[in-house]
Amino acid sequence: MPSADIVINRCVGQGAFGLVYGGEAKRNGRWHAVAVKKINNKATYEGKTDFLSEARLMRRLNHKNVVRLIGVCLHPKDKDILLVMEFMLLGDLKSYLLGRRILAQRDK
């Protein structure tokens, strides 16, 4: 995916490999909300390999309940590797479920 088709706006969280950002990506001539996982170019070889293995796995998954990988990009300026994915409006599943559990316990 060309880096010119990605706009990174703000940090929305921390992932296993680094920071996760909210942004926009141009696909088929239209801009869409995306999440961008970023691994620093100074990460270890093993870290980069694991990060790219996650991308390969995500590329093969195709289910309405699993976030889709849109593309992978090497940032031209700092050489960080970017994974561009669908933006999950309600956040990740773990955080969502933990939040619901707290609400359910309060309602008892």
MMTF fields as JSON, N, C-alpha, C and O atoms, coordinates in Angstrom:
{
  "mmtfVersion": "1.0.0",
  "mmtfProducer": "UNKNOWN",
  "numBonds": 431,
  "numAtoms": 432,
  "numGroups": 108,
  "numChains": 1,
  "numModels": 1,
  "chainsPerModel": [1],
  "groupsPerChain": [108],
  "chainIdList": ["A"],
  "bondAtomList": [4, 2, 8, 6, 12, 10, 16, 14, 20, 18, 24, 22, 28, 26, 32, 30, 36, 34, 40, 38, 44, 42, 48, 46, 52, 50, 56, 54, 60, 58, 64, 62, 68, 66, 72, 70, 76, 74, 80, 78, 84, 82, 88, 86, 92, 90, 96, 94, 100, 98, 104, 102, 108, 106, 112, 110, 116, 114, 120, 118, 124, 122, 128, 126, 132, 130, 136, 134, 140, 138, 144, 142, 148, 146, 152, 150, 156, 154, 160, 158, 164, 162, 168, 166, 172, 170, 176, 174, 180, 178, 184, 182, 188, 186, 192, 190, 196, 194, 200, 198, 204, 202, 208, 206, 212, 210, 216, 214, 220, 218, 224, 222, 228, 226, 232, 230, 236, 234, 240, 238, 244, 242, 248, 246, 252, 250, 256, 254, 260, 258, 264, 262, 268, 266, 272, 270, 276, 274, 280, 278, 284, 282, 288, 286, 292, 290, 296, 294, 300, 298, 304, 302, 308, 306, 312, 310, 316, 314, 320, 318, 324, 322, 328, 326, 332, 330, 336, 334, 340, 338, 344, 342, 348, 346, 352, 350, 356, 354, 360, 358, 364, 362, 368, 366, 372, 370, 376, 374, 380, 378, 384, 382, 388, 386, 392, 390, 396, 394, 400, 398, 404, 402, 408, 406, 412, 410, 416, 414, 420, 418, 424, 422, 428, 426],
  "bondOrderList": [1, 1, 1, 1, 1, 1, 1, 1, 1, 1, 1, 1, 1, 1, 1, 1, 1, 1, 1, 1, 1, 1, 1, 1, 1, 1, 1, 1, 1, 1, 1, 1, 1, 1, 1, 1, 1, 1, 1, 1, 1, 1, 1, 1, 1, 1, 1, 1, 1, 1, 1, 1, 1, 1, 1, 1, 1, 1, 1, 1, 1, 1, 1, 1, 1, 1, 1, 1, 1, 1, 1, 1, 1, 1, 1, 1, 1, 1, 1, 1, 1, 1, 1, 1, 1, 1, 1, 1, 1, 1, 1, 1, 1, 1, 1, 1, 1, 1, 1, 1, 1, 1, 1, 1, 1, 1, 1],
  "groupList": [{"groupName": "MET", "atomNameList": ["N", "CA", "C", "O"], "elementList": ["N", "C", "C", "O"], "formalChargeList": [0, 0, 0, 0], "bondAtomList": [1, 0, 2, 1, 3, 2], "bondOrderList": [1, 1, 2], "singleLetterCode": "M", "chemCompType": "L-PEPTIDE LINKING"}, {"groupName": "PRO", "atomNameList": ["N", "CA", "C", "O"], "elementList": ["N", "C", "C", "O"], "formalChargeList": [0, 0, 0, 0], "bondAtomList": [1, 0, 2, 1, 3, 2], "bondOrderList": [1, 1, 2], "singleLetterCode": "P", "chemCompType": "L-PEPTIDE LINKING"}, {"groupName": "SER", "atomNameList": ["N", "CA", "C", "O"], "elementList": ["N", "C", "C", "O"], "formalChargeList": [0, 0, 0, 0], "bondAtomList": [1, 0, 2, 1, 3, 2], "bondOrderList": [1, 1, 2], "singleLetterCode": "S", "chemCompType": "L-PEPTIDE LINKING"}, {"groupName": "ALA", "atomNameList": ["N", "CA", "C", "O"], "elementList": ["N", "C", "C", "O"], "formalChargeList": [0, 0, 0, 0], "bondAtomList": [1, 0, 2, 1, 3, 2], "bondOrderList": [1, 1, 2], "singleLetterCode": "A", "chemCompType": "L-PEPTIDE LINKING"}, {"groupName": "ASP", "atomNameList": ["N", "CA", "C", "O"], "elementList": ["N", "C", "C", "O"], "formalChargeList": [0, 0, 0, 0], "bondAtomList": [1, 0, 2, 1, 3, 2], "bondOrderList": [1, 1, 2], "singleLetterCode": "D", "chemCompType": "L-PEPTIDE LINKING"}, {"groupName": "ILE", "atomNameList": ["N", "CA", "C", "O"], "elementList": ["N", "C", "C", "O"], "formalChargeList": [0, 0, 0, 0], "bondAtomList": [1, 0, 2, 1, 3, 2], "bondOrderList": [1, 1, 2], "singleLetterCode": "I", "chemCompType": "L-PEPTIDE LINKING"}, {"groupName": "VAL", "atomNameList": ["N", "CA", "C", "O"], "elementList": ["N", "C", "C", "O"], "formalChargeList": [0, 0, 0, 0], "bondAtomList": [1, 0, 2, 1, 3, 2], "bondOrderList": [1, 1, 2], "singleLetterCode": "V", "chemCompType": "L-PEPTIDE LINKING"}, {"groupName": "ASN", "atomNameList": ["N", "CA", "C", "O"], "elementList": ["N", "C", "C", "O"], "formalChargeList": [0, 0, 0, 0], "bondAtomList": [1, 0, 2, 1, 3, 2], "bondOrderList": [1, 1, 2], "singleLetterCode": "N", "chemCompType": "L-PEPTIDE LINKING"}, {"groupName": "ARG", "atomNameList": ["N", "CA", "C", "O"], "elementList": ["N", "C", "C", "O"], "formalChargeList": [0, 0, 0, 0], "bondAtomList": [1, 0, 2, 1, 3, 2], "bondOrderList": [1, 1, 2], "singleLetterCode": "R", "chemCompType": "L-PEPTIDE LINKING"}, {"groupName": "CYS", "atomNameList": ["N", "CA", "C", "O"], "elementList": ["N", "C", "C", "O"], "formalChargeList": [0, 0, 0, 0], "bondAtomList": [1, 0, 2, 1, 3, 2], "bondOrderList": [1, 1, 2], "singleLetterCode": "C", "chemCompType": "L-PEPTIDE LINKING"}, {"groupName": "GLY", "atomNameList": ["N", "CA", "C", "O"], "elementList": ["N", "C", "C", "O"], "formalChargeList": [0, 0, 0, 0], "bondAtomList": [1, 0, 2, 1, 3, 2], "bondOrderList": [1, 1, 2], "singleLetterCode": "G", "chemCompType": "PEPTIDE LINKING"}, {"groupName": "GLN", "atomNameList": ["N", "CA", "C", "O"], "elementList": ["N", "C", "C", "O"], "formalChargeList": [0, 0, 0, 0], "bondAtomList": [1, 0, 2, 1, 3, 2], "bondOrderList": [1, 1, 2], "singleLetterCode": "Q", "chemCompType": "L-PEPTIDE LINKING"}, {"groupName": "PHE", "atomNameList": ["N", "CA", "C", "O"], "elementList": ["N", "C", "C", "O"], "formalChargeList": [0, 0, 0, 0], "bondAtomList": [1, 0, 2, 1, 3, 2], "bondOrderList": [1, 1, 2], "singleLetterCode": "F", "chemCompType": "L-PEPTIDE LINKING"}, {"groupName": "LEU", "atomNameList": ["N", "CA", "C", "O"], "elementList": ["N", "C", "C", "O"], "formalChargeList": [0, 0, 0, 0], "bondAtomList": [1, 0, 2, 1, 3, 2], "bondOrderList": [1, 1, 2], "singleLetterCode": "L", "chemCompType": "L-PEPTIDE LINKING"}, {"groupName": "TYR", "atomNameList": ["N", "CA", "C", "O"], "elementList": ["N", "C", "C", "O"], "formalChargeList": [0, 0, 0, 0], "bondAtomList": [1, 0, 2, 1, 3, 2], "bondOrderList": [1, 1, 2], "singleLetterCode": "Y", "chemCompType": "L-PEPTIDE LINKING"}, {"groupName": "GLU", "atomNameList": ["N", "CA", "C", "O"], "elementList": ["N", "C", "C", "O"], "formalChargeList": [0, 0, 0, 0], "bondAtomList": [1, 0, 2, 1, 3, 2], "bondOrderList": [1, 1, 2], "singleLetterCode": "E", "chemCompType": "L-PEPTIDE LINKING"}, {"groupName": "LYS", "atomNameList": ["N", "CA", "C", "O"], "elementList": ["N", "C", "C", "O"], "formalChargeList": [0, 0, 0, 0], "bondAtomList": [1, 0, 2, 1, 3, 2], "bondOrderList": [1, 1, 2], "singleLetterCode": "K", "chemCompType": "L-PEPTIDE LINKING"}, {"groupName": "TRP", "atomNameList": ["N", "CA", "C", "O"], "elementList": ["N", "C", "C", "O"], "formalChargeList": [0, 0, 0, 0], "bondAtomList": [1, 0, 2, 1, 3, 2], "bondOrderList": [1, 1, 2], "singleLetterCode": "W", "chemCompType": "L-PEPTIDE LINKING"}, {"groupName": "HIS", "atomNameList": ["N", "CA", "C", "O"], "elementList": ["N", "C", "C", "O"], "formalChargeList": [0, 0, 0, 0], "bondAtomList": [1, 0, 2, 1, 3, 2], "bondOrderList": [1, 1, 2], "singleLetterCode": "H", "chemCompType": "L-PEPTIDE LINKING"}, {"groupName": "THR", "atomNameList": ["N", "CA", "C", "O"], "elementList": ["N", "C", "C", "O"], "formalChargeList": [0, 0, 0, 0], "bondAtomList": [1, 0, 2, 1, 3, 2], "bondOrderList": [1, 1, 2], "singleLetterCode": "T", "chemCompType": "L-PEPTIDE LINKING"}],
  "groupTypeList": [0, 1, 2, 3, 4, 5, 6, 5, 7, 8, 9, 6, 10, 11, 10, 3, 12, 10, 13, 6, 14, 10, 10, 15, 3, 16, 8, 7, 10, 8, 17, 18, 3, 6, 3, 6, 16, 16, 5, 7, 7, 16, 3, 19, 14, 15, 10, 16, 19, 4, 12, 13, 2, 15, 3, 8, 13, 0, 8, 8, 13, 7, 18, 16, 7, 6, 6, 8, 13, 5, 10, 6, 9, 13, 18, 1, 16, 4, 16, 4, 5, 13, 13, 6, 0, 15, 12, 0, 13, 13, 10, 4, 13, 16, 2, 14, 13, 13, 10, 8, 8, 5, 13, 3, 11, 8, 4, 16],
  "groupIdList": [1, 2, 3, 4, 5, 6, 7, 8, 9, 10, 11, 12, 13, 14, 15, 16, 17, 18, 19, 20, 21, 22, 23, 24, 25, 26, 27, 28, 29, 30, 31, 32, 33, 34, 35, 36, 37, 38, 39, 40, 41, 42, 43, 44, 45, 46, 47, 48, 49, 50, 51, 52, 53, 54, 55, 56, 57, 58, 59, 60, 61, 62, 63, 64, 65, 66, 67, 68, 69, 70, 71, 72, 73, 74, 75, 76, 77, 78, 79, 80, 81, 82, 83, 84, 85, 86, 87, 88, 89, 90, 91, 92, 93, 94, 95, 96, 97, 98, 99, 100, 101, 102, 103, 104, 105, 106, 107, 108],
  "secStructList": [7, 7, 4, 4, 4, 3, 3, 3, 3, 3, 3, 3, 3, 3, 7, 1, 1, 1, 3, 3, 3, 3, 3, 3, 3, 3, 3, 6, 6, 3, 3, 3, 3, 3, 3, 3, 3, 3, 3, 7, 6, 6, 1, 7, 2, 2, 2, 2, 2, 2, 2, 2, 2, 2, 2, 2, 2, 2, 2, 2, 7, 7, 7, 6, 6, 1, 7, 7, 3, 3, 3, 3, 3, 3, 7, 6, 6, 6, 7, 7, 3, 3, 3, 3, 3, 3, 7, 7, 6, 6, 7, 7, 2, 2, 2, 2, 2, 2, 2, 2, 2, 2, 2, 2, 2, 2, 6, 7],
  "xCoordList": [0.858, 0.0, 0.91, 1.829, 0.68, 1.525, 1.367, 0.257, 2.478, 2.429, 1.629, 1.085, 1.55, 0.785, -0.716, -1.468, -1.15, -2.565, -2.922, -4.025, -1.997, -2.224, -2.001, -0.993, -2.961, -2.816, -2.968, -3.988, -1.952, -1.997, -2.395, -1.759, -3.467, -3.987, -3.563, -2.867, -3.957, -3.702, -3.466, -3.915, -2.759, -2.515, -3.802, -4.415, -4.206, -5.428, -5.138, -6.045, -3.883, -3.571, -2.194, -1.392, -1.956, -0.682, -0.957, -1.818, -0.234, -0.35, 0.853, 1.733, 0.899, 2.009, 3.335, 4.389, 3.296, 4.521, 4.825, 5.913, 3.906, 4.13, 2.816, 1.789, 2.856, 1.675, 0.695, 1.079, -0.583, -1.65, -2.271, -2.584, -2.442, -2.948, -4.272, -4.539, -5.088, -6.264, -5.856, -4.994, -6.464, -6.124, -7.084, -8.209, -6.623, -7.427, -6.557, -5.353, -7.187, -6.481, -7.354, -8.576, -6.712, -7.417, -7.48, -6.46, -8.716, -8.953, -10.011, -11.077, -9.72, -10.665, -11.142, -12.31, -10.228, -10.552, -11.29, -11.614, -11.566, -12.284, -11.464, -10.706, -11.621, -10.924, -11.771, -12.977, -11.142, -11.822, -11.073, -9.852, -11.812, -11.189, -10.424, -10.931, -9.21, -8.374, -7.644, -7.539, -7.151, -6.203, -4.859, -4.782, -3.815, -2.475, -1.581, -1.293, -1.141, -0.172, 1.207, 1.485, 2.057, 3.376, 4.452, 4.399, 5.428, 6.581, 7.791, 8.027, 8.539, 9.69, 10.776, 10.983, 11.466, 12.527, 13.695, 14.557, 13.733, 14.795, 14.418, 15.188, 13.258, 12.833, 13.793, 14.478, 13.826, 14.7, 14.23, 13.089, 15.125, 14.777, 13.604, 12.673, 13.66, 12.583, 11.258, 10.211, 11.301, 10.09, 9.479, 8.265, 10.32, 9.831, 9.264, 8.24, 9.938, 9.46, 8.093, 7.198, 7.927, 6.632, 5.543, 4.412, 5.888, 4.95, 4.468, 3.273, 5.399, 5.033, 4.305, 3.472, 4.605, 3.864, 2.404, 1.505, 2.173, 0.801, 0.088, -1.08, 0.789, 0.196, -0.153, -1.22, 0.737, 0.461, -0.767, -1.599, -0.874, -2.033, -3.31, -4.319, -3.27, -4.455, -4.908, -6.104, -3.956, -4.292, -5.152, -5.992, -4.937, -5.681, -7.063, -7.923, -7.282, -8.561, -9.617, -9.361, -10.799, -11.898, -13.198, -13.884, -13.52, -14.734, -15.283, -14.521, -16.588, -17.213, -16.89, -16.981, -16.513, -16.214, -14.719, -14.325, -13.9, -12.45, -12.005, -12.341, -11.239, -10.762, -9.936, -9.144, -10.144, -9.474, -8.195, -8.14, -7.179, -5.952, -6.186, -6.6, -5.921, -6.096, -4.795, -4.794, -3.687, -2.413, -1.238, -1.399, -0.049, 1.208, 2.031, 2.001, 2.764, 3.525, 4.823, 4.873, 5.853, 7.092, 7.09, 7.101, 7.075, 7.025, 8.291, 9.395, 8.152, 9.329, 10.316, 11.516, 9.817, 10.698, 11.485, 12.713, 10.773, 11.462, 11.653, 12.233, 11.171, 11.327, 10.599, 10.921, 9.623, 8.798, 7.859, 7.44, 7.535, 6.586, 5.194, 4.992, 4.238, 2.862, 1.917, 1.99, 1.031, -0.079, -1.33, -1.647, -2.035, -3.242, -4.443, -4.572, -5.327, -6.472, -7.755, -7.739, -8.869, -10.163, -10.13, -9.492, -10.815, -10.908, -12.081, -13.196, -11.84, -12.899, -13.426, -12.766, -14.591, -15.169, -15.267, -15.066, -15.572, -15.723, -14.43, -14.443, -13.333, -12.048, -11.86, -12.614, -10.835, -10.554, -11.52, -12.109, -11.67, -12.647, -12.362, -13.286, -11.106, -10.76, -11.206, -11.835, -10.887, -11.277, -12.791, -13.344, -13.458, -14.916, -15.55, -16.446, -15.078, -15.646, -15.351, -16.218, -14.143, -13.819, -14.692, -15.141, -14.934, -15.803, -17.23, -17.885, -17.714, -19.078, -19.179, -20.211, -18.112, -18.123, -18.243, -18.979, -17.523, -17.592, -18.998, -19.528, -19.608, -20.978, -21.951, -22.857, -21.77, -22.663, -22.539, -23.541, -21.327, -21.13, -21.767, -22.297, -21.718, -22.326, -23.839, -24.475, -24.42, -25.875, -26.44, -27.658, -25.599, -26.086, -26.644, -27.097],
  "yCoordList": [-1.159, 0.0, 1.23, 1.307, 2.179, 3.379, 4.25, 4.454, 4.751, 5.585, 6.866, 7.425, 7.338, 8.554, 8.346, 9.316, 7.09, 6.777, 6.592, 6.146, 6.931, 6.759, 8.084, 8.758, 8.448, 9.623, 9.134, 8.543, 9.382, 8.992, 10.215, 11.265, 10.071, 11.205, 11.221, 12.146, 10.238, 10.283, 8.877, 7.887, 8.812, 7.535, 7.102, 7.887, 5.843, 5.333, 4.196, 3.727, 3.748, 2.672, 2.091, 2.565, 1.044, 0.342, -1.102, -1.744, -1.616, -3.009, -3.793, -3.241, -5.071, -5.923, -5.469, -5.681, -4.854, -4.476, -2.985, -2.568, -2.188, -0.745, 0.002, -0.539, 1.244, 2.103, 1.806, 1.348, 2.08, 1.945, 3.325, 4.008, 3.721, 5.051, 4.955, 3.97, 5.976, 6.142, 6.997, 7.868, 6.753, 7.539, 7.28, 6.826, 7.576, 7.369, 6.755, 7.002, 5.955, 5.358, 5.483, 5.347, 5.739, 5.87, 4.5, 3.862, 4.067, 2.789, 3.004, 3.555, 2.575, 2.711, 4.151, 4.396, 5.102, 6.509, 7.189, 8.373, 6.456, 7.035, 6.858, 5.896, 7.8, 7.738, 6.998, 7.229, 6.105, 5.294, 5.406, 5.562, 5.326, 5.306, 3.996, 2.925, 4.091, 2.908, 2.988, 4.051, 1.845, 1.765, 1.409, 0.595, 2.02, 1.777, 1.296, 2.039, 0.03, -0.504, -0.176, -0.342, 0.29, 0.737, 0.039, 0.041, -0.559, -1.118, -0.297, -0.046, 0.107, 0.973, 0.255, -0.947, 1.0, 0.397, -0.077, -0.814, 0.337, -0.101, -1.381, -1.855, -1.935, -3.182, -4.301, -4.22, -5.33, -6.464, -7.183, -7.03, -7.96, -8.765, -9.685, -9.835, -10.301, -11.199, -10.449, -10.962, -9.24, -8.437, -8.104, -8.205, -7.708, -7.392, -8.631, -8.563, -9.768, -11.023, -11.396, -11.783, -11.282, -11.584, -10.63, -11.046, -9.367, -8.344, -8.684, -8.618, -9.045, -9.395, -10.733, -10.934, -11.653, -12.922, -12.662, -13.313, -11.701, -11.311, -10.788, -11.103, -9.993, -9.454, -10.58, -10.561, -11.557, -12.684, -13.461, -13.857, -13.675, -14.385, -13.582, -14.131, -12.294, -11.444, -11.386, -11.301, -11.431, -11.371, -12.563, -12.449, -13.709, -14.923, -14.989, -15.74, -14.213, -14.272, -13.449, -12.327, -14.021, -13.32, -13.701, -14.643, -12.952, -13.204, -11.868, -10.967, -11.745, -10.471, -10.038, -8.851, -10.978, -10.644, -10.51, -10.376, -10.545, -10.402, -9.174, -9.01, -8.309, -7.087, -7.458, -8.4, -6.696, -6.977, -6.168, -4.99, -6.817, -6.124, -5.481, -6.149, -4.191, -3.47, -3.431, -3.574, -3.236, -3.189, -3.065, -2.872, -3.182, -3.045, -2.0, -1.913, -1.206, -0.108, 0.099, -0.105, 0.497, 0.932, 2.449, 3.045, 3.079, 4.541, 5.105, 4.732, 5.999, 6.459, 7.28, 7.259, 8.004, 8.892, 8.153, 8.232, 7.432, 6.799, 5.293, 4.648, 4.727, 3.297, 2.365, 1.178, 2.881, 2.031, 1.21, 1.661, 0.002, -0.848, -0.552, -0.506, -0.351, -0.024, -1.125, -1.568, -1.567, -2.443, -1.584, -0.975, -1.53, -0.713, -1.652, -2.559, -1.411, -2.291, -1.495, -0.276, -2.203, -1.568, -0.927, -1.446, 0.198, 0.849, 0.258, 0.21, -0.193, -0.756, 0.357, 0.751, 0.855, 1.991, 1.751, 2.676, 0.526, 0.211, -0.301, -0.736, -0.263, -0.719, -2.213, -2.871, -2.733, -4.16, -4.979, -4.473, -6.239, -7.118, -7.289, -7.258, -7.468, -7.674, -6.484, -6.671, -5.279, -4.084, -3.94, -3.559, -4.242, -4.145, -5.117, -4.743, -6.367, -7.368, -7.041, -7.206, -6.584, -6.205, -5.051, -5.041, -4.088, -2.966, -3.408, -2.9, -4.343, -4.855, -5.645, -5.608, -6.361, -7.141, -6.215, -6.501, -5.119, -4.146, -3.565, -3.41, -3.242, -2.722, -3.755, -3.413, -5.029, -6.093, -6.288, -6.522, -6.193, -6.351, -5.201, -5.4, -4.003, -2.835, -2.947, -2.452, -3.598, -3.715, -4.776, -4.861, -5.577, -6.651, -6.092, -6.849],
  "zCoordList": [0.0, 0.0, 0.0, 0.816, -0.883, -0.941, 0.308, 0.798, 0.807, 2.018, 1.793, 2.746, 0.555, 0.256, 0.471, 0.57, 0.542, 0.746, 2.22, 2.537, 3.124, 4.558, 5.277, 5.065, 6.134, 6.996, 8.433, 8.789, 9.252, 10.66, 11.474, 11.383, 12.281, 13.035, 14.493, 14.913, 15.27, 16.71, 17.252, 16.673, 18.363, 19.027, 19.733, 20.457, 19.516, 20.152, 21.126, 21.813, 21.193, 22.124, 21.922, 21.118, 22.683, 22.657, 22.291, 22.891, 21.313, 20.923, 21.405, 22.067, 21.08, 21.498, 20.893, 21.493, 19.726, 19.023, 19.082, 18.686, 19.559, 19.593, 19.631, 20.041, 19.203, 19.265, 18.136, 17.06, 18.409, 17.414, 17.236, 18.21, 15.993, 15.668, 14.925, 14.237, 15.069, 14.233, 13.047, 13.169, 11.922, 10.746, 9.613, 9.818, 8.413, 7.213, 6.128, 6.059, 5.288, 4.156, 2.915, 2.976, 1.814, 0.542, -0.124, -0.383, -0.393, -1.072, -2.131, -1.854, -3.325, -4.438, -4.597, -4.896, -4.394, -4.598, -3.462, -3.56, -2.371, -1.224, 0.042, 0.174, 0.982, 2.257, 3.282, 3.379, 4.049, 5.064, 6.39, 6.407, 7.504, 8.831, 9.0, 8.668, 9.516, 9.707, 11.048, 11.661, 11.475, 12.584, 11.965, 11.045, 12.474, 11.938, 13.072, 14.011, 12.973, 13.931, 13.392, 12.205, 14.28, 13.849, 14.67, 15.9, 13.99, 14.689, 14.285, 13.103, 15.27, 15.061, 14.27, 14.433, 13.415, 12.608, 13.471, 12.992, 14.731, 15.636, 16.385, 17.22, 16.101, 16.741, 16.345, 15.326, 17.159, 16.866, 15.604, 15.168, 15.037, 13.864, 14.199, 13.408, 15.386, 15.814, 15.946, 15.551, 16.498, 16.632, 15.282, 15.103, 14.331, 12.983, 12.307, 11.627, 12.497, 11.901, 12.462, 11.711, 13.778, 14.407, 13.913, 13.661, 13.78, 13.3, 11.892, 11.604, 11.025, 9.645, 9.579, 8.696, 10.498, 10.562, 10.912, 10.379, 11.815, 12.148, 10.901, 10.671, 10.105, 8.872, 7.904, 7.29, 7.762, 6.853, 7.311, 6.496, 8.62, 9.163, 8.936, 8.495, 9.231, 9.066, 7.61, 7.33, 6.69, 5.267, 4.851, 3.959, 5.506, 5.145, 5.787, 5.327, 6.841, 7.552, 6.83, 6.394, 6.712, 6.061, 6.767, 6.371, 7.814, 8.576, 9.055, 9.406, 9.069, 9.431, 10.861, 11.175, 11.734, 13.126, 13.423, 14.582, 12.393, 12.557, 11.778, 10.605, 12.45, 11.797, 10.558, 10.576, 9.494, 8.218, 8.068, 8.421, 7.541, 7.163, 5.806, 4.859, 5.715, 4.453, 3.669, 2.446, 4.375, 3.678, 4.623, 5.827, 4.049, 4.775, 4.049, 2.821, 4.813, 4.214, 4.984, 6.197, 4.285, 4.914, 4.87, 3.793, 6.05, 6.104, 5.466, 5.862, 4.482, 3.731, 4.557, 4.287, 5.564, 6.32, 7.4, 7.443, 8.275, 9.402, 9.243, 10.117, 8.137, 7.811, 8.778, 8.843, 9.528, 10.38, 9.5, 8.434, 9.956, 9.233, 9.778, 10.991, 8.877, 9.251, 8.79, 7.644, 9.677, 9.3, 9.323, 10.345, 8.218, 8.102, 8.143, 7.322, 9.126, 9.344, 9.447, 9.62, 9.338, 9.586, 10.965, 11.881, 11.114, 12.417, 13.177, 12.659, 14.403, 15.245, 16.141, 17.103, 15.832, 16.544, 18.049, 18.836, 18.453, 19.872, 20.498, 21.649, 19.782, 20.313, 20.131, 19.416, 20.795, 20.656, 21.506, 22.461, 21.149, 21.793, 23.286, 24.099, 23.648, 25.056, 25.909, 26.95, 25.478, 26.239, 26.296, 27.328, 25.196, 25.148, 26.145, 26.903, 26.137, 27.041, 28.502, 29.36, 28.789, 30.168, 30.637, 31.783, 29.775, 30.11, 30.366, 31.276, 29.578, 29.761, 31.061, 31.731, 31.421, 32.661, 33.867, 34.812, 33.826, 34.919, 35.017, 36.117, 33.874, 33.882, 34.428, 35.187, 34.047, 34.5, 36.01, 36.687, 36.54, 37.98, 38.749, 39.842, 38.184, 38.835, 38.881, 39.811, 37.873, 37.783, 38.725, 38.881, 39.349, 40.234, 41.513, 42.372]
}
